[in-house]
Every structure is written in structure tokens, then in C-alpha cells.
Amino acid sequence: MLTQNQKAILSRSQLTLTELDEKKLLHIASHPDRAEHLSDAELVEFLTIANALYRGGDAIVSDADYDFVFQAELKKRHPNHPFLHRVEPESAFTGKTVELPVHMLSTDKAYSLDEIKRWAARIEKAAEELGKSFPDLTFRVTPKLDGYAAYDDGAILYTRGDGRKGTDISRVFERGLKVANGGDRGLGAGEIVISKSYFQQRLANHFDNARNFQASVIKEKELEEHAEQAIRDQAAVFYPFALLPAWTGSWKQLSNDFEGIIQTIWHKLDYDVDGVILEITDPDLKEYMGATRHHHRWQIAYKENVETAEVEVLNVTPQTSRSGRITPVAELEPTRLSGALLSRATAHHYKMVQDKGIGPGAIIRLARSGEVIPKIEEVIMAVEPQIPEHCPSCGTELVWDNDYLICTNNLECPAQITHSLEHFFRVLKNNDGFGPATIKKLYQHDIRTVDAIYQLSVEQFEAMGFGPKQSQNLVEQLQRSRNEAIEDWRFLAAFGVFRMGLGNCEKLLPHYPLTDIFQLSEQDIVAVEGFAEKTATVVIKGLAKIKPLFDKLYRLGFNLESSTIDRSRDNQHPLAGKLVVFTGAMQHGSRDDMKKEAKALGAKVGSSVSGKTDYLVIGEKVGETKLNAARDKGVAILTERQYLDLIKS
């Protein structure tokens, strides 16, 4: 069973077991090869619990099993699952939960020089669009610390939390924790770390691992004597990223001596390091490239975890996606790579299967280079491939569309229908219970559309074989999904229009009301930054396809929050077209509320100060970093009161 410490970590993190019990949780942890037999709900719950325990210092699975078995299984099933695209939260600790001064995102990862080159190519393209010389740009390489992430604004030290809200753990400085290298407070993001040599010599007999020690430093209870001594000896410190040793230079210099530079920086510190961070330093370019919900585009982590094996293909199984594409899945002779027992690998499309000769008896080189999905790196011995002629789900004759085989029976194909239903509820994210097992059962009883699901009663669920309690819960969850406030762009993304994922929906709807998007022309969509002509063409077709279902669901009265900006006063308001950055603790409202308010007035909101920033709005307890940047760049600095007077004018 879980230890008392593990239970305490879950309690602090407000996590409870619903899909699993303790016995099954621990059984899964000790048998990672059974991950593929978990339901989606069980898999996500296991990942959530395992992450919380790892970050709380009392892990139940290894990093390799977490990354390359359990996360791999989720990504294999649902590459766009929200769990995979959000910042993995740090374990909670007692203290006031507060909004972070800046969002602390995760870092995108690469495991080969080719991936780094593709990242650099994206930077080069962005530089060209800004009129900057790529050869003259400066790249920075620093160690990737493997500690406990935190943010220091000079007055408060915050845990990373979920990347947007964290916990006040300033008590660690009150206990004597110092900033590394004699640095000052207020240098922003960093990590609490412990010297590797000190840990091995003085602490290894008292703590299972370094993360367990780091968690003990943060906890609200009195410190153990050994932890107190480590702080006094300054073996445990808060290391701001700004103070890390760094290599800087041009892309040409970096690419010419990539391995040498990486190895030098990797082994520069006597702290746990699990890679290096590469980033571009130009502030205008960083702001222009921006970020996803998960990571900054101008930054990437390089990690080494390459392992390959020659494996025999036992079979190639076709699977139908919700879009109708037929995905070839290679069933393999079971092989262990990077901590995972692998028995399947996805070929990208059937053109690849056809061209490379992938089929029963083929010998392939399977690579596990840190990616959550195993990669067919090379076909060593090709065979005559077996290309399906009919959809494995509905039997419809398949057609070629460039590299892909397509099932055109989108209105009646069971796989396309069930995957689309699952997608809707998963993206909506304000309901529970509508995973694959539930959707499959509904499909078997001829419930084939989302609007039909919303019309079901408790009695109808029971008649289909659901238990009384489960039936009541499902109806309540459907009601909940209509009553809880949800962003209009998330609602639109749930319909699964090709090229209209969460990001593009969020880009489009500030410009056009949700109910108007079906009347848009291709020119209207191309006018929105980030949409190309080809994208606009497929979006128009996709919107027309979902309109009948959209109209039915919209009439059910979902509680939708509009993100459309009122542009009727754009040209009159002082904030129209201005780039605003907020920092410090605000009294007028939460920082998210103030950002929404600014956007509604036609402003753009940034996260860091650059030469393009028009206003830096400061609240209380502001660190010097952004203030100094604003002064250096001539950015107007407004107090919260001055800002409020401005928006009222």
C-alpha cells in the first residue's frame, strides 16, 4: 500500500484515487508492461498520481517507465491529449496559493542534432520575418538542472505549481537557504538543488534521492538536522537560471562544435543535470516566436537517450482514426528499449509501408531516442508489404490521398464516430465518465452523435446496461458540461475540424464571434495572423461539415465565455494596438482578469519586456528584472492606479 508520506503528498496535491485503488496503482507501477491494458481514464489517473509523487520526492515509478511506457501509451492513443500539452504540476505544499509573476512553462525536448537543426530553422524563419540577420543572432546554452523548480520575485519564492499558480514557499529563505554564487534575490526562475558530491557523502544514508531531500527543504514542518546542516553549508541553494554558467555564440559556432559544447556545459556543475537548455537571446525574436501552452518556442532542451535494436515485424495492423486516415501499426517481437517493453511502433502512413517494404517478416531498426513513440529508424530487410483495400472498422473500400489511405465513410464508420465522440468530451474538459468504454457502449446501442448523448435520461442509460449510480452520474456530468463556464474557442475545438485545434481556435475567435464563423470567407480567415491560404480552404470546408451538429449543441445553452474583442472602439481607446506587460501583485483583480480586460480593449499582452513593449504595468512586490529592462528600453512604466486611470479615459 502507499506509505504515509505518499498519502500526504497526494492529500496536499488534492488528488484522490477514483479510477484506481492503491493496490491496483502499485501493481501497475511494478508491471509497466501492462500499461496498454489500462483504460484512458486509468492511464491518465496513474500518470497524474505518479507525477505528483515524483515531484513530492517519493516516486513509485522510474523516470524511464513514466516517460517511455506510460506517457508513451497515452501519446500513442491520443497524441493531442490535454495531459500531454500542459505543464506537469509540482506537488503542492502548505502555504498561500498565488498567481505566478510570469508563467513557468515546461521545455520542449530534443534528442538528436537533427531535431535541434529543425528548431534552429524555425528561428531562422522567424528572424527573416522580423528582418533580422540569422548569422548575427546569439544562442545561449546552459545546464538543465534537475531540481525543484521555483520563481523568486525578490519578495516571494513560489513553487512552479501548474505553471500559472504556485505556492508561497518563502519560508525556505527564512530557514537560511541562499542564492547560488552569492547572488541576489529577485532573479526570477530557478531551481532548488543540492550538491551531488555533498549528497553522496553526507545525505545518501538519510534520503532516498536528491529530490526527496529537496522536497524536505520545502515542507512546512521543521527541518531534519541533516537538511538544516546542508543549508548552513550552502550545499543546498536556490540556483536562478540567470546565474547559470553559459556558452554563447552564433549558430555556425554551435553547430560546428555541437558535441563539444554540449558536453562541456552538461558537466559544468556539481548538481544533478539531465540535459542542456538552448535558447535564442534576442528579446524581439523571443516575443515574436511566443509560446504554446506547454513551452516557449524560442527555447529547447537537449537530452541524450538514444537506444536502438533490430526487431522483426510480426504483422502490420491498420487502424482507423477519427479523420478517416488509416494508420499502419507494426506489431513487433517484444523488445525492451529505454526502460520500456515495446511490442508496437507506428509507421507514419501506408506510403511509407509500401515504399520501405514493411510487413510480416521484415527486420527493422527500432529507435527510442527519448521520443514517447518508438520510431522505425530503418528497414534492414524489406518484404512484400500487405496494403489493405478496405477499412478495418466498416469495410468501406479505401482510397489514396497523397501518402494516406482514407476511409470516406465518415458518417457511418464506427471507428471515426467513436473517436470523434471521445474527442469532443476530452477537449471540452469539463466532464468525466465519457471515455472509450462508455462511448463504445453507447455506440452499440445506436447512440452515434454528441447531441443524442445530451438527450439521454437516467432511465435510458440504465436500459443500456449502465448501473443506477453510474447512470445518474453520467446525466449529472452532461449537465455540468453545459453549466460550467467554458471558453468559446475550446467549445469550437471540440468539434474536431481539421486544422482547428485549440491553438487556432483561440487565434480566430478574438476576431470573429463564434456564431459568425460559419459565414467567413477564406479571405476573412487569412486576414488573421497565423492562417495561410491552404489552411483557410480546409477550415471553411470543415466548418461547413460540422454546422448542423454545432447548431443543435449551441441551442442546448452551453455557458460559453466569449473571447471576441470589441473592435468598435479600437481606434479610440489609448490601449488599442499597444503591447502591455503586467508584473507584480495587483489589487484591481487577478492578473488573468486584467489581461482579458486589456485584450478586450484592443491591446496585445506580453509576458516579457522587449523593445516593442509600450507599457509595463507594475503592482506590488515587483522584482528589478522587468523594471530594469523597461528602463533600458525606454518603455513607459505605469503603476496600477495610473493604468486604471488610462483605461477609464
N, C-alpha and C positions, 0 to 999 in steps of 0.2 A: 504494500500500500504506500501512498505518498507519505513522506516524512512531515513532521510538524512544520519544519521550515518551508517546505514546498507548499504546504497548505496555506501558510501565512503569506507567501508571495502571491498566490492566486487570490487570496482574500483582499490583499492590498490593491491588486490589479482589478478587483471587482469582476473576476472570472469565475464561473461555475460550470460544472460538467452537466450537460443536458443530453447530448448525443451519446456520450461515453460515460462509463463509470470508472472508478480508479483502477479496478482490476483489468479492464479492457485497455485503458490508457497505457498501463505499464506493459501489458502483453504486446501491444503494438510497438512500443518503444524497443522492446527486446527482439522483435521479429519484423524488422523493416521490409523484408522481402514480401510481406503480406499487404503492403500499402495499396496495391492495386485492387484489393478486395474491399476496401473501405468505401462507404457511400461518400458523396461530395460533402455532405454536412459533417460526417465523422472526420473526414480528412482535414477540413478547414478548422474544426474544433481542435484536432490534435495539433496542427501547426500553431494555432493561437496559444494553446497551453504550453507547448514546447518552447515557443519563443519567449513567453513570459518567464518561464523557469530558467531558461538560459540567461536572460538579461538580469534576472534576480539573483544569479550566482549559484543556482542549484539545478543544473541541466539534467534531463532524462534521456537525451539522445546526443550523439556526436554531431559536430558541425557538418561532417560529410553526409551523414544519414539525413540530417534536416534539409540540406541543400540539394543533394543529388538523388535522394529517394522520395521524401515526402513532398517537398516543393516541386520536384520533377514530375511527380504523378499528377499534381494539381495543374501544372502548366501544360502537361500532355493532354489533359482533358479539356481544360478551359484556359487557353493562353492569355485571355483578357480578363481573367477573374479579378475582381477588385482587390482581393488579398495580395495578389502579386504586384499590384501597382500602387500600393500605399506604403508609407513609411512604417516599418515594423516598430511598434511602440516599445519604449523602455518600460521596465517594471515600475509600478507605482510605489511611492514612499509617502509616509505620513508628512503632511505639510499642505500649504495652500496651493491649489491648482490655479495657475495663472497663464495668460496668453504669453507666448514667447515673443521677445522683441523682434525677431526675424524667424521665418520658417526654417526649421532644421530638417532638410531633406536627406534621403538616402543618397548613395552614389551609384551611378551606372557602372557596370563592371565589364572588363575585357580580359581575355586570357591568351591573346596572341598579338603579335605585331601587326598582322593584317587588320584586326579589329581596331587597333589604335590608329592605323593609317586611314581607316574609313571615318573614324571620329575626326581626325585632322582634316580630312577632305570636307567634312561638313563645316568646320571652322573656316577653311579657305573660301568656301562658297559664301558664307555669311560675311566674311571680310570683303569680298568682291562687291557684295550688295551694299556695303557701307562705304565703299570707295577706299578701303584700307589696303596697304601692301602686306600680303601674307608673309613674304620672306622677312619682313621687318618686325613681325609680331614676336612677343616674348612668351615662351612657355615656362611653366614652373613645375617642378617635380619635388614632392615631399613624401616622407614616410606615411603610410596609412596605419595609424595607431589602432591597436586592438584593446581599447579600454572601455570606460563608461562615459558616453557622450553627454556633454553639458554645455550650457551657454552662460557666460559671465558678462553682465552689462555694467559692472562696476559697483552695483548696489546689491544685486540679487544673483545668485547662482541657480540656474534652472536645470532640471533634467530635460532630456530631449522629449520625453513623453511620446505623444503621437506625431511629433513634428510641428504641431501648431500650439498645443498647450502642454505645459510641463508642471513639475512640482518644485516649489521653492526649497532648495537644499543648502541655503546659505550657511547652515549650521556647520558644514564641513570646514569653512574658513574660520569660523569661531573656534573650532577644535584645533586650529593651528595649521591646517593644510596650506601650503604655499603654492605660488605660481612658479612653474619651472623656470630655470635660468635666472631667478631673481626678478622675473617680470612683474609688471604692474597689473592690477585688476582692470577689468573692463575691456579686455582684448577679444571678446566675442566667443565664438565656438571653440571647443577643445575637448579633451578627454581626461578623466581621472585615471592615472596609470601608476603602476608600481614597477620599480627597477627589477629586471629579470634576475640579475645576479643576487640582489638582496633577497628576493623572494625565495630563491633556491637555498640560500644559506641560512635565512632566519625565519622564514614563514611557511615553508613547504610542509612542515610537520604539524602545522596548526590550521592550514586552509587547504582545501582540495585543489584549488586552482587560483590563478590571479583574479579572475572575475568574481569568485566567491569573496576574496579579500576586498575588492573594490566595492562590492555591494555592502560589506560590513562597515566600510567607512561612511557610507551614505545613510545607513539606517538610523532611525531616531533614538534607538536605545544607546546606553553607554557603550563606549568602545572597549573592545578587549585590550588588555595590556599590550599585546604584540602589535596591534594596529596603531595604538597611541604612539608606541616607540617608533614605528615606521614613519609616522607623520613627523615626529620630532627629528628623526634622522633625515628628513626630506627625501626618503626613498619613494614615498608616495607623494605625488604632486598633481596639480591641475596643469595640463600642458596645452596652452592655446595653440591652435593651428598656425596663428600668425608668427609664432616664435620657432616653428619647426625648422630644422636645417633644410636647405633647399638648393636644388640646381636650377639655374635659369639660363635660357638661351633660345636660339631660333629653332624652327622645326628641322632645318637642314642639319644643325648640330645634333639635335636629339635623335633623329632617325639614323644618322651616320654612326653613332655610338650608343644605340639604344640599350643593348645588353649591359654595357659597362656602366652607364649612368644609372640604370635601374638597380643593379647590384650594389653600387656604392651607396645610393640613398637608402636602399632597403635595410642595410646593415649598419646604418649610421648611429643608431640609438640603442641604449641598453633597456629597451622596453619592448613589450610584445608588439610586433608589427606583422600584418598579414597582407602586405602589398605596398604599392605606392599610389599616390594621387597625382594625376596630370591635369593641369588646367591652363587656360589662357588667361593672361593678366590684364588685357585691355578692358577697362571698365565699360566703354561704349559697346564693345562686342559682347561682353557678358550680359549686359542688359538686353541687347538685341536678340541674342540666342535664347535667353529666358530659361524656363524650366517646365518639366512635366509635373504632375502631382507627386511623382516619385523622386526625381533627381534633376539637378542642373544640367543643361545640355552642354555647357562650356567646360565641364569637368568630367573626369572618368577615372575609375580605379583600375589599375593593372594588377592582376593576381596570377600566380603560376599554379596550375593544377592540371597538367596535361598527362593523360594516360591513354594508351591505345591497346587494342587487341584484335587479332584476326579471328573472325567469328563466321560460322556457317549460317546461312539463311535457311530456315525450315519451311517458311511459307511467306507469302505476301497477301495480306488481308485488306480488301477495300472497305473504307468506312465513309459514310455519307455525312457531310457537315450540314449545318442549318442553311448555308448558302447554296447547297446542291453540289458543291465540289466533292469529288471522290478522292479521299486521301489514302495513299498506299502505306500500310503499316507493315514493316518487316518483322516477322516473328523469328526470333533468334535462338540459337543454342545458348542457354543461360550462362552469362559471363559477368564476373564482378569487376567493376571499374570505379575508381574514386569512391569507394565505400558503398557502392550500390550494386545490387544484383540485377543485371539488365537482361531482359528477355524480349524487348521490343525496341524498335527505332523507326522513326517516321521518315520516309522518303518525301521530298517536297511535293512532287506531283508525278503523274504517270508518264510524262515525257521523260523524266529522269529514269524511271524504271525501264522504259523502253530503250533509251539510248545507252544506258550503262549495263543492261543485262542483269537486272536484279530479280531473282526468282529462287524457288527451291533448289538448294544445292550450290548456290553462289557463295563465294567466300569474300567477305568484305572486311575492311579495316574500320573498326568502330572506335570513335574518339570521344573521350569525356574530358573536354578542355574547360571545365568549370561551367559549362552550359547546363541548364536544367534538363534539356532534352538531348539524349545521345545523338551524335552526328555520324552519318555514314561518310567517312572521310575519303574512302577509295574502294573501288571494286577490284579485288585482286584476281578473282576468277569469275568471269561472266557466264551466264547461262541464257537460254532462250526464255524471255520473260512471259508471264501469263497476264494478258491485258483483259480486264473484264469488259463485257459487252453490255451488261445490264446492271442497274442499280441494285446493290445488295440489300437495300431496305424495301423497295417497292417493285423491283423487276422491270422498271422502265428502261428502254434502250438508251444507252449513254451517247452523248455527242462530244466531240472535241471542241474546246475553246482555247486556242493557243496551246499552252502546255498542260491544260487541265481537262480531265474528263468531267462532264457535267450531267447531273440528273435534272431534266427540265420539268419534272412532275412536282413542282414546288407546292401545289395546293393539296396534294394527296399523299405525298411521300412521308411515311411515318417518322423517319429519322429527322427530316427537315422540320416537320411540325413539332415534334417533342423538343428538339434542340432550340427551336425558336421560342417555345413556351418557357423553357428553363431560362433562356437568355433574358426574357422580359422581367421575370421576377428577380433574377440575380442582379440585374443592372438597377432596377428600381430600388433595391437595397433597404426597403422599409417594411419587410415582411419576413416571416420564417415559415418553413414547412413545405415549400413548393420546389423541392429538389427532384432529381431524376426518378426516384421511386414513386413519389406522389404523381408526377406528370405521366409516367408510364401507365399507372393505374387509371388515371383519368382518360388517357387516350384509348385504353382498352374498353372503356365504357362510352366511346364515341364523343368525348369532350375534346374538341380539336382546335378551339380558338380561345384567346385570352378573355374576350368578352363573355363567352359561355361559362368560363370558370367563375367570373364575378357574379353570375346569376344563380349559382348553386346555393342551396339551403343546407342546413344541418341534416335534415332528413334525406336529402339526395346524396350527400357524402356517405351517410350510413348505409344507404341502399347499394352503394358501390363497394362496400366492404371495409370502409374506414370505421374505427371504433367510435363510440359516442363522444368520448373526451377529445379524441383527435379531430373528429368532425366539427365539434364546437370550436376548437382552436383554429382550424383552417378558416372557418367563416369569420372569426374574430380577426385573423390576420389579413383577410381580404378587406375587411372594414378599416383596419388600421392603415393599410396601404393607401386607402382613399382619404383618410382623415389627417394623417401626419403630413406636415408641410414637406414638399419636395421641390427641388429646383426644376424649372420647365425644361432645361437642357438635359437633365437626367431622364425625365419622362420621355423626351423625344428619342434619346439614345436607346431606350429600352426596346424600341420597335425594330432595331437591328438593320437599319438602312445601310447599305454598303457605302463605305467611306464616311459614315456619320457616327463615329464613336463618340465617347464622352467629350474628347477634346474639341472636335469640330463642331459638335452641337453647342458647346459653351462659347465657341467663337462666333457662331452665326446668330444666336438669339439675342445678344445685346443690340443687334442692328434691326431685327425684324420680330414683331410679336409672333408667338407660337402659332396662333390661328391664321396668320398671313403667309406662312412659309410655303403653303401649297400653291400659292399664286405667283411665286417668284419665278423670274426668268433666269436663264444661265448667266446673263449679264449682271443681274442683281447679286448672284452668289459670287461671281468672280470679283465683284467690287469689294468684297470682304477680304481683308488681308489673310493670306494663308490658303485660299482656294484657287486652284488652277482650272483651266477650261475643261480638261478631261474629267476632273473631279466633279465640277458643276454638272456636266452632262449626266453622269451616273447618279448623282444626287437627285436631280429632277425626276429621273425615271423611278428611282427608289421611293421618293416621296409620293408619287402618283400611285404606286403599288400599295402603300400602307394606308392611304387616306380613308378607305371605307372602315377599316378597323380603328384607326385613330378617332374618327367621328363618333363611333359607338362608345369608345372608352372615355373620350372627353366629356360626353354627356353624362357619365356616371358621377362627375363632380369631384375629381381629384383636387386636393388642396395644393395648387401649383403656385410657386413663387416666381414671379416674372423677373427676368434679368434684362428686359429690354430697356435701353436708355432713352429717356425723353429728350429727343434732339431738337425739339421745337425752340428750346432756349439755349442751345449750344453756343450760338454766336453772341448771345447777350451776356452769359454768365462769365465772371472772371476766371473760373476754373476750366472753361471749355478748351479742350486740346492741351491742357497743361499736364506735365508729369509730376506727380506728387509722391513723396515718400513719408511714411509715418514712423515715428520711433518713440520709445518711452511709454510709460503708463498713462493712459488717457482717462479723463473724468467724464467726458461727454457721452461715452459709450464704449463698447468693445472695439478693438481695432478693426475687426472684420466688418462691424456695422459702419464704422467711419469710412472704410474703403468702399463699401457698397454705395454709401451716400455720395462719395466723391465721383464714382463711376456714373451714378445716375445724373450727375451734373455735367457730364461730358468729359471728365478728367481721365487721365491714364494713371494707374497706380503702380509704382515700382517698389522693389524690395531693397535696393541698394542705391546709394548716391552716385551719380555719374555726371559727366558734363552736360547731359541732356535734361537733368532734373531741374524743374522750375522752382519747386517749393519743398523744403524739408520741414515737416510739422513735428514739433517736439512736445512730448508730455513730461511727466515727472521721471526722475531717476534715469536720465539719459547718459549713455556712455560717450566717450570722447571720439570714438572712431568715426561715426557718421557726422558729428559736428565738425571735426577737423576736415573731413572730406568735402563737406558743404562749403566751408570757408575757403579751402584751397581752390575749389572750382567756381567760386562766385555764386553759389546757389542761395536763393533767399531763404532765410530761416524764420519760421513763424512759430510763436507759442500757440498752444491750443486755443487760447482766447482770441488771438489775432486771426487764426484760421477760421474760427466760428464767425467772427465779425465779417471776414471776407465772403464766406458762403451765404451769409444773410444779405449781403449788399446787392 
